[in-house]
């Protein structure tokens, strides 16, 4: 009898572990704030499932239901939200598409309009983890973290002040080897 109980508990443990791993890899269960891409919500239109919606006024809305705060902590209820991993074919056509590898970001610069919603995608083209972060504190909440070969998207409001805003890979040592770039706001 004890041997059968042991087998049952081992099977239960394996099933639970498989479920945990599945949700960890897939980005978890959708939360009430996650809507399918292109969905009209009371807050606005969602560019990619899991990202913050864009209100009819053009403002990006955080999970808190208020305007996303680019100066808050990344991933917080007041910050713009990144998507779970998606395929490159799920990236909307209006997105600014970047890729990153040990060789750097490609393209390493792009231009956006001041105060407008920006949808930015990042794809890892090597077998490393990368995290895109802006250097300016006014954009500290805008972060995209990807694993090897992953693509994620974030929608955020561009700063209202024109100028150049540098970004880098926040993984230690990556910026020093050239994983840097620049967003120009006009």
Buried (B, 14 or more C-beta within 10 A) or exposed (E): EEEEEEEEEEEEEEEEEEEEEEEEEEBEEEEEBBBEBEEEBEBBBBBBBBBBBBBEEEBBBBBBEEBBBBEBEBEBBBBBBBBBBBEEEBBBEEBBBBBBBBEBBEEBBBEBEEBBBBBBBBBBBEEBBBBBBBEBEEBBBBBBBBEEEBBBBBBBBBBEEEEEBBBBBBBEEBBEEBBBBBBEBE
